[in-house]
Amino acid sequence: MLKKIGLLIGMLLVLAGGLPVQAAGAPWWVWLYTDSGVMAQVDSSGQLLQQFFLPADPGSTFSRSVAMSSDGRYVGYSVTSGGLPSVRIYDLGTGAVIHTYGLPPNSVTSLDYAASSLNFSPGNTSFAFGYVKDYDFYSIVVIDMLSGEAPTLIDDNIQAGLGGSLNSLVMIPVVQNHTADLVQFTAVPYGTGGASQYPCVEWRISTGYLGFCNSYIQMNADTYANTGEVVMALADLSFPGAENPEGMGYLQNTIKAFTPATNELFTVTTLTDLILARFIQDGERVAAVTSNSSYNYVFNIMERSGAISASVMGSYSGPITSMAGTLNGFVFTTSDSMGGGGGTTLTFVETRFNVPPYVANIWNSGMGADLRIVWTSDLRPAAIPAFNGWGRVNGAAMVAPVSAESAPLAAGTLMVGGQARVYTTEGDMLNVRTGPGRNFQRLGTVGNGAIVTILEGSVTADGFNWWRIRLPNAQEGWVVDFADGVPTLIAQ
């Protein structure tokens, strides 16, 4: 998640003569937002075209993010006034709020975690978001843009529809994609937000169908709307660089791509110290952003084959807070978090016509502001080009796992009735017990690589999640799914 980056570094990518009058390539403009409720529109020549506050009562608090429709007309945001939160849809064409959906007190919406134009369905017929109330209730809401009616999917429906396989944790459903009859969301346990991946769930509104998906297992994924493809940076123990030397969690070390045409999620390339991945240059390329030990950013310009064709290096006075692709490259914002009050800098990188890429600081907000890109005008080409295949050169895969026995963190979700592979390291064995807890009798052990069937779970006890499994020899018992910072059951 971008809010987790928090890298403190000093500005380097400054061209002689200060801010340029016009960036290379076709003209474009962006909308930016800060959680004080300010919207600002800036064009590629560095002109501030307009700026305003989203409607709210004095003293209100706003969501960390907003969703802007793909045509740039509507803004979906959440606001809390007098202790009462609500989600509102603002029409830039009329300058008015056209829908307000009231929420229970103490609710937090998915707009505080992630938001994009994909919260709106195609044609702006509806708007989807998730929310959680305290630690005991969560829901997905779909607002009809014409009638204002709002079908909902509540936690009991979700748990029942998925057979209880999300266990008993309260989560916040972070909506990532919404079409006329489909909502896809990342199931994030409430109170967390820094893990490499989470379950992805899809809901068919008309039928009530619920099932798991592979497209949005990372909150900070990016979607190329013209094709529905998704790219993300993920930790994967099948490749070097995933182990954190400090022993806390894992490091993102692969770029994964999801293709809806084949419903596949696979590895495009491997890189160390990955922060995020974004489609750039109208989806033809991907920028894989890394940060080295000196807290400098590197924008690795990656072909769809996985090959790195160029790199842009720089250091900044604050973290990269947002990034979006354009027709001829990409734009990103950095925020001065060193206490200097330098505000937000908007930078453009032109990758299509220049080698090396052309870099230009377009605009600075001035002191104090922390604005983030929420929409860009430069993403609607006349025709979608014929892209090369992901992770392949002349039909051959670019990367391969280190070992077939390694544990991919980007595997599926553990489910009752499904299968899992046991994963242990250094010759360790996984204990099998008569019940879900360390006080239950040990029946035996199972070693690395064994394929087991999941019969029941999960049950939380002694700080672990326990699943009842059937071993290849037909013996049944309870095992944990995570121990000593390592997953011990990998869904197949």
Secondary structure as UniProt FT lines:
FT   HELIX           2..4
FT   TURN            16..17
FT   STRAND          29..34
FT   TURN            35..37
FT   STRAND          38..43
FT   TURN            44..45
FT   STRAND          48..53
FT   TURN            58..59
FT   STRAND          61..62
FT   STRAND          67..68
FT   TURN            70..71
FT   STRAND          74..81
FT   TURN            82..83
FT   STRAND          84..91
FT   TURN            92..95
FT   STRAND          96..102
FT   TURN            105..106
FT   STRAND          107..109
FT   HELIX           110..112
FT   HELIX           117..119
FT   HELIX           122..124
FT   STRAND          126..133
FT   TURN            134..136
FT   STRAND          137..144
FT   TURN            145..147
FT   STRAND          152..154
FT   HELIX           155..161
FT   TURN            162..168
FT   STRAND          171..179
FT   TURN            180..181
FT   STRAND          182..189
FT   TURN            190..191
FT   STRAND          200..204
FT   TURN            205..207
FT   STRAND          210..213
FT   TURN            219..220
FT   STRAND          222..224
FT   TURN            225..228
FT   STRAND          229..234
FT   TURN            237..238
FT   TURN            240..241
FT   TURN            245..246
FT   STRAND          254..259
FT   TURN            260..263
FT   STRAND          264..270
FT   STRAND          274..280
FT   TURN            281..284
FT   STRAND          285..291
FT   TURN            293..294
FT   STRAND          297..303
FT   TURN            304..305
FT   STRAND          308..314
FT   STRAND          320..325
FT   STRAND          329..335
FT   STRAND          344..350
FT   STRAND          358..364
FT   TURN            367..368
FT   STRAND          372..376
FT   TURN            390..391
FT   STRAND          392..393
FT   TURN            394..395
FT   STRAND          396..397
FT   TURN            404..405
FT   TURN            409..410
FT   TURN            416..417
FT   STRAND          419..422
FT   TURN            426..427
FT   STRAND          430..433
FT   TURN            438..439
FT   STRAND          442..446
FT   TURN            448..449
FT   STRAND          451..461
FT   TURN            462..463
FT   STRAND          464..470
FT   TURN            472..473
FT   STRAND          476..480
FT   STRAND          482..483
FT   TURN            484..485
FT   STRAND          486..487
FT   STRAND          489..491
//
